[in-house]
């Protein structure tokens, strides 16, 4: 029965049925590819006139009919010559066939009954019997470039979701509807936080003032959290000669680097895709003594990664990532104190955002594959025991992933579950015995000997952009007061109260509260609705009564009408709520 | 007599005499080029064993002898073939000859008596009689790549200074000695503010914590100055598709852009050399009403310019420039208010740094060349009259430069004279009628019509890096308290006072004072000297007496011993001095 069939096979088979339904209605459609994805599948089409939502309904109905037809899926090998004949009208398939032939890969053809065939590596149900016709749904259409590249034609991608049972589908669709309401790309626009520009390029968000203010609140919060614990800021440029990445070893291995800038008569320059090598250079540029260690360098700085344009998404998958990066240079016996300091910071940060549901992945080396790892085995032992102990001591939910350590050291990953139950990887702590060796980092120990420090990488938010995306969705754009780009908006009931409104506005600004004042040329009702849509925590209304009494009528975003309050008391109330980071 | 001869000719002739003296002592030396520069000249040599300071003395003595020899300078035209014979042992000259031949340029040979000849376009004294032998000096040797490119061999560059009279030379050398003491490249290293890295590349400084803190103080100060006047922060990425610069017109014209990053199957990407186009995109991305204007967007963001590596110098000429950039989008009748707001800011900033000696250049269009300029003549008239009026109203020293306006609008430049009398261009205010047109910027006016806003560009510091270089030299590294990366250092007389010292240190830190605490394992005298070398404003010494009395012995960087003071009073004193920005 359907419940027992492999969900991957069901989803993949549905992609074929979708293509069959599309070709049935629009025989001239050119087929792209149709893989499975998380929770479902998609198929890319070049349809001369595009598709309408009505089309989706037709395709869905037809697919259900096909499922009822008990169609058999079967595969057979194909020579390139034969394949070219079969797909002679399908230009994208012909492109794939050529590539397969060039790489001497075997082509296979999968048939769905007698109604459809596709170039495909397989992974299907044996019979459409195995598919529950009530447990799938075509959800939406989106544009997608052929092979993810914007120099290629743009295709129409039809997305579908599919599960084993109708209940699972319904639960998923409900969660998804909620996720759509919270979609940070939608809210980012509505709340005027950021925009994307065709002329600047994909994955490169530009932030409006409200977004820039939110960025700054986040970044300054992390800076403050760090500096009160003895972390020191540094500043590094966004580019470097390739030479730096030869030393670090990234030049050959790191494949999402932007291509080089080739200067005439000079070395090639690169945009930095990570900060570590620049941090290492700063440490290496001056001699160090054991008395100075640990040295805790931190920088909030943007790196650039050439993620595929097809994989970019709003703020959560970008090409410009601003990292709250830090590198601690420590002696081995300082590792425990340093890790604990980092855990303190992570705890303080997650508390401030109200993130209660998180787990820690402890990645350690695989003792069966000792040859995979570099560095002193004594430091490995010490590091891994330390990581395990400190996490256990805190009683945090965690799992140990043997063999998941990097070749240069063990690490901790913090995975946060948001209000919709989706998991996001946030903070990372990574021990490193590789870069200190490659950059020949040294310190003079108390015995007068040159020794190599351990480096600990650490990010708390991960990247400002991605963290903002997560925050927007987690809070559905209704940020806690301490994060809200605009904390209060002052509305005068009519023109004659505008002066008093302005006075109150100036008081709020003077106290460091992020406030706005509206003109009174729209109705009060309209202005209140507008402020509510902007999810502003405090809407402050003033009329005759308030002007006479030196008070304000307070309407809170979630608590509703809070009545009249003296303006002084209001200021104190707002300042305290922000300072205490009340969620 | 020498006093009347053209100083340029004197300097150029001295460069030839230097080359003659070098060849006399080291006949195998290969000659590079020898131009005049500000205050003197240099000549580049490839000397197999380099030069010593002793050599410079010899060369100088020999040059004086040659001057006494009343040598005649004479020029003659040369064919490439002849030139190749004359310079057959001079590989760099041969390279130049080839280039001249290729470009069909006339070659000329200049002779100095019978003792020396050089490939040279001329500009010499007629007779060495015209040179005052006591009014020049060879100053130093530096490495320089042949033709300024680091793929070419490194040469030895000998620098000389020369004037008409000995008095002028002496005055200059005195000023220069003071400038050398203040050289920000020297102090930047001694005070551990920043470093350069061979592996990262020239013109790309990396900042140590003290430098990063100074950067932040400067940048946050400007942010604060702006935001209290209604400026709003934005954030933009450091790269863009070339498309953006096609619209702005920079792609063809701007020649210090880094070369493109060529992505496979995507448009070319560029590092931004300026921020304007990104700012324009943000404004253009949403509709605007006259009610919103003026919109004042600001961002402190790094741009990258491919300055020639030979022209880079410390922080004052870099490839990574962090601009305190701002673009105001305004209606024509808002220009005056906006310019005045900018002048208020500039005045407040210069006051805070104690910059009293500055002048303003007002660049206006040339009425005789009307065809050179774009934009509405009415806005030109309004803008130029406004600029003149506001500057006059303030009574600021200024001059009007007719014809110096950009083709798209008039501007103000602020030129500051530092403590050594050197002039530095700092702030700029530039009207722009070009970018609003190119980016089709619009607002809906009160009459319901679409109109084009005026853009006003403005930077106060110019760039963080360059401004830091200027500040370091102006203050000789002894920054006013509000700027000092470390404001106070606490020294315990001996180990038994360390606890009290630590308590004081924590109090200072808690009050937001940038303090350091030293270990007491060095002698007090040594620690005081070390703190003085670091130019730390307050050295706070504590021993028995201070511990018992809850006091501190204060030693001020410039005022010297200030006696004992209660620790509370000290905190208040330091905080007030920083808040008031006492210079």
Interface residues (C-beta under 8 A of the other chain):
Chain A: X147 X149 X150 X151 X152 X192 X195 X197 X198 X199 X200 X201 X204 X205 X206 X207 X208 X209 X211 X212 X213 X215 X216 X232 X233 X234 X235 X236 X237 X238 X239 X240 X241 X243 X244 X247 X258 X259 X260 X261 X262 X263 X265 X266 X267 X269 X271 X278 X281 X282 X285 X286 X291 X297 X299 X302 X304 X306 X309 X319 X320 X519
Chain B: X147 X149 X150 X151 X152 X192 X195 X197 X198 X199 X200 X201 X204 X205 X206 X207 X208 X209 X211 X212 X213 X215 X216 X232 X233 X234 X235 X236 X237 X238 X239 X240 X241 X243 X244 X247 X258 X259 X260 X261 X262 X263 X264 X265 X266 X267 X269 X271 X278 X281 X282 X285 X286 X291 X297 X299 X302 X304 X306 X309 X319 X320 X519
